[in-house]
Amino acid sequence: MSSTTTTIKVDGMTCDGCSSSLQRALAAVDGVSKAEVTREPGQATVTYDPVKVHPARLDAVVEDAGFEVVK
């Protein structure tokens, strides 16, 4: 499996529960091998298989979890 790592800037996380919830959501995506979310500085670092998942899907997971992707 080839893997790619991306960092997504995230707005709207107000507590550690928020970051834990988002981390679980990202880790559950098929093709994601690792997800690490930190409330400060508000980012998600995700390692994934680009054959199985597209970065736009990761952004959608962030937004579906109730947070905003900062471009």
Backbone as a printed PyTorch tensor [residue, N CA C, xyz], in Angstrom:
tensor([[[  0.8440,  -1.1820,   0.0000],
         [  0.0000,   0.0000,   0.0000],
         [  0.8840,   1.2380,   0.0000]],

        [[  0.6690,   2.1160,  -0.9660],
         [  1.3430,   3.4030,  -0.9200],
         [  0.5220,   4.3120,  -0.0230]],

        [[  1.1770,   5.2280,   0.6270],
         [  0.4180,   6.1160,   1.4970],
         [  0.8580,   7.5510,   1.2930]],

        [[ -0.0720,   8.4400,   1.5610],
         [  0.1350,   9.8730,   1.4650],
         [ -0.3270,  10.4740,   2.7740]],

        [[  0.3610,  11.5170,   3.2180],
         [ -0.0520,  12.2050,   4.4370],
         [ -0.4330,  13.6260,   4.0880]],

        [[ -1.5610,  14.0650,   4.6250],
         [ -2.0230,  15.4300,   4.4090],
         [ -2.4040,  16.0400,   5.7470]],

        [[ -2.3130,  17.3460,   5.8260],
         [ -2.7540,  18.0670,   7.0180],
         [ -3.9220,  18.9570,   6.6230]],

        [[ -5.0230,  18.7970,   7.3440],
         [ -6.2380,  19.5630,   7.0850],
         [ -6.4040,  20.5600,   8.2280]],

        [[ -6.5190,  21.8270,   7.9010],
         [ -6.7790,  22.8390,   8.9240],
         [ -8.2740,  22.8030,   9.2350]],

        [[ -8.5820,  22.7550,  10.5450],
         [ -9.9670,  22.5740,  10.9820],
         [-10.3550,  23.6910,  11.9420]],

        [[-11.5300,  24.2590,  11.7330],
         [-12.0610,  25.2830,  12.6220],
         [-13.3180,  24.7440,  13.3040]],

        [[-13.5360,  25.1600,  14.5290],
         [-14.7630,  24.7910,  15.2280],
         [-14.5890,  23.7750,  16.3330]],

        [[-13.3790,  23.2880,  16.5550],
         [-13.1600,  22.3520,  17.6610],
         [-12.9670,  23.1630,  18.9340]],

        [[-13.8490,  22.9520,  19.9140],
         [-13.8040,  23.7480,  21.1330],
         [-13.3330,  22.9730,  22.3550]],

        [[-13.2090,  21.6650,  22.2190],
         [-12.7880,  20.8640,  23.3780],
         [-12.0710,  19.6020,  22.8930]],

        [[-11.4670,  18.8850,  23.8390],
         [-10.7640,  17.6530,  23.4780],
         [-11.7260,  16.5910,  22.9580]],

        [[-12.9700,  16.6370,  23.4130],
         [-13.9790,  15.7000,  22.9090],
         [-14.2190,  15.8970,  21.4230]],

        [[-14.1800,  17.1560,  20.9900],
         [-14.3540,  17.4630,  19.5610],
         [-13.2410,  16.8170,  18.7440]],

        [[-12.0140,  16.9940,  19.2020],
         [-10.8940,  16.4410,  18.4430],
         [-10.9180,  14.9180,  18.4630]],

        [[-11.3050,  14.3250,  19.5790],
         [-11.3950,  12.8590,  19.6540],
         [-12.4740,  12.3270,  18.7160]],

        [[-13.5970,  13.0150,  18.6850],
         [-14.7070,  12.6080,  17.8150],
         [-14.2930,  12.6660,  16.3490]],

        [[-13.6350,  13.7440,  15.9580],
         [-13.1890,  13.8860,  14.5720],
         [-12.1230,  12.8480,  14.2430]],

        [[-11.2400,  12.5810,  15.1750],
         [-10.1930,  11.5840,  14.9420],
         [-10.8130,  10.2190,  14.6800]],

        [[-11.8160,   9.8410,  15.4580],
         [-12.5020,   8.5560,  15.2460],
         [-13.1880,   8.5210,  13.8810]],

        [[-13.8240,   9.6200,  13.5030],
         [-14.5250,   9.6760,  12.2100],
         [-13.5530,   9.5140,  11.0500]],

        [[-12.4150,  10.1900,  11.1170],
         [-11.4310,  10.0800,  10.0380],
         [-10.7960,   8.6930,  10.0020]],

        [[-10.4980,   8.1370,  11.1680],
         [ -9.8670,   6.8150,  11.2250],
         [-10.7860,   5.7270,  10.6880]],

        [[-12.0960,   5.9660,  10.7160],
         [-13.0600,   4.9660,  10.2560],
         [-13.1910,   4.9230,   8.7310]],

        [[-12.6220,   5.8890,   8.0380],
         [-12.7240,   5.9290,   6.5680],
         [-11.8520,   4.8330,   5.9750]],

        [[-12.4460,   4.0590,   5.0570],
         [-11.6990,   2.9960,   4.3890],
         [-10.5420,   3.6170,   3.6160]],

        [[ -9.3310,   3.1390,   3.8780],
         [ -8.1470,   3.6590,   3.2140],
         [ -7.3060,   4.5470,   4.1120]],

        [[ -7.8690,   4.9760,   5.2570],
         [ -7.0900,   5.7910,   6.2020],
         [ -6.3500,   4.8500,   7.1390]],

        [[ -5.0280,   5.0200,   7.2120],
         [ -4.2350,   4.1670,   8.0940],
         [ -3.9230,   4.8520,   9.4230]],

        [[ -3.9720,   6.1890,   9.4320],
         [ -3.6910,   6.9100,  10.6790],
         [ -4.3290,   8.2880,  10.6130]],

        [[ -4.9350,   8.6910,  11.7200],
         [ -5.5030,  10.0340,  11.8320],
         [ -5.1260,  10.5860,  13.1950]],

        [[ -4.5690,  11.7800,  13.1980],
         [ -4.2030,  12.4480,  14.4450],
         [ -4.7790,  13.8600,  14.4020]],

        [[ -5.6570,  14.1580,  15.3550],
         [ -6.3310,  15.4540,  15.3790],
         [ -5.9250,  16.1980,  16.6450]],

        [[ -5.5550,  17.4590,  16.4780],
         [ -5.2100,  18.2930,  17.6260],
         [ -6.0880,  19.5400,  17.6200]],

        [[ -6.6340,  19.8450,  18.7860],
         [ -7.5020,  21.0230,  18.9150],
         [ -6.6930,  22.3010,  18.7150]],

        [[ -5.5220,  22.3380,  19.3010],
         [ -4.6020,  23.4630,  19.1040],
         [ -3.3850,  22.9270,  18.3800]],

        [[ -3.1350,  23.3020,  17.1750],
         [ -3.6080,  24.4660,  16.4340],
         [ -4.7960,  24.2130,  15.5150]],

        [[ -5.6270,  23.2660,  15.7890],
         [ -6.8040,  23.0350,  14.9530],
         [ -6.4720,  22.3790,  13.6340]],

        [[ -5.9870,  21.1370,  13.7160],
         [ -5.6290,  20.4480,  12.4750],
         [ -5.7790,  18.9470,  12.6190]],

        [[ -5.9230,  18.3200,  11.4610],
         [ -5.9800,  16.8660,  11.3790],
         [ -4.8840,  16.4230,  10.4210]],

        [[ -4.0270,  15.5300,  10.8870],
         [ -2.9880,  14.9600,  10.0390],
         [ -3.4180,  13.5320,   9.7390]],

        [[ -3.6120,  13.2540,   8.4600],
         [ -4.1910,  11.9760,   8.0400],
         [ -3.2570,  11.2810,   7.0530]],

        [[ -2.9700,  10.0050,   7.3290],
         [ -2.1990,   9.1680,   6.4120],
         [ -3.1920,   8.2140,   5.7580]],

        [[ -3.1830,   8.1810,   4.4340],
         [ -4.1940,   7.4150,   3.7080],
         [ -3.6310,   6.8470,   2.4180]],

        [[ -4.3810,   5.8740,   1.8820],
         [ -4.0390,   5.2550,   0.5980],
         [ -4.7680,   6.0460,  -0.4890]],

        [[ -4.0450,   6.7650,  -1.3560],
         [ -4.6990,   7.5940,  -2.3700],
         [ -5.4780,   6.7980,  -3.4160]],

        [[ -5.2590,   5.5030,  -3.4760],
         [ -6.0430,   4.6660,  -4.3910],
         [ -7.4570,   4.4560,  -3.8250]],

        [[ -7.5650,   4.4410,  -2.5090],
         [ -8.8500,   4.1550,  -1.8580],
         [ -9.6430,   5.3890,  -1.4510]],

        [[ -8.9590,   6.4740,  -1.1620],
         [ -9.6730,   7.6610,  -0.6760],
         [ -9.0440,   8.9230,  -1.2590]],

        [[ -9.9080,   9.8680,  -1.6280],
         [ -9.4850,  11.1370,  -2.2130],
         [ -9.5030,  12.2050,  -1.1040]],

        [[ -8.6060,  13.1740,  -1.1520],
         [ -8.6000,  14.2250,  -0.1210],
         [ -9.9440,  14.9360,   0.0520]],

        [[-10.7140,  15.0620,  -1.0180],
         [-12.0310,  15.6940,  -0.9060],
         [-12.9470,  14.8900,   0.0120]],

        [[-12.7760,  13.5820,   0.0270],
         [-13.5710,  12.7260,   0.9280],
         [-13.2090,  13.0280,   2.3760]],

        [[-11.9320,  13.2530,   2.6450],
         [-11.4950,  13.5830,   4.0030],
         [-12.0950,  14.9120,   4.4440]],

        [[-12.0940,  15.8990,   3.5440],
         [-12.7200,  17.1890,   3.8480],
         [-14.2020,  17.0040,   4.1610]],

        [[-14.8720,  16.1520,   3.3950],
         [-16.3020,  15.9050,   3.6130],
         [-16.5450,  15.2740,   4.9790]],

        [[-15.6710,  14.3820,   5.4090],
         [-15.8140,  13.7550,   6.7270],
         [-15.6920,  14.8110,   7.8200]],

        [[-14.7420,  15.7220,   7.6670],
         [-14.5720,  16.8100,   8.6400],
         [-15.8560,  17.6310,   8.7250]],

        [[-16.4030,  18.0020,   7.5820],
         [-17.6060,  18.8310,   7.5660],
         [-18.8290,  18.0600,   8.0430]],

        [[-18.9210,  16.7770,   7.6960],
         [-20.0380,  15.9690,   8.1810],
         [-20.0050,  15.8130,   9.6950]],

        [[-18.7940,  15.9090,  10.2780],
         [-18.6530,  15.8010,  11.7450],
         [-19.0000,  17.1310,  12.4300]],

        [[-19.3000,  18.1720,  11.6350],
         [-19.7320,  19.4270,  12.2190],
         [-18.6530,  20.4920,  12.3280]],

        [[-17.5450,  20.2890,  11.6330],
         [-16.4490,  21.2540,  11.7030],
         [-16.2270,  21.8670,  10.3290]],

        [[-15.4080,  22.9100,  10.2780],
         [-15.1570,  23.6070,   9.0250],
         [-13.7210,  23.3710,   8.5740]],

        [[-13.5660,  23.0440,   7.2920],
         [-12.2420,  22.9110,   6.7000],
         [-11.7950,  24.3160,   6.2930]],

        [[-10.6030,  24.7030,   6.7680],
         [-10.0580,  26.0240,   6.4600],
         [ -9.0860,  25.8680,   5.2980]],

        [[ -9.3740,  26.5530,   4.2060],
         [ -8.5140,  26.4930,   3.0160],
         [ -7.5560,  27.6480,   2.9830]]])
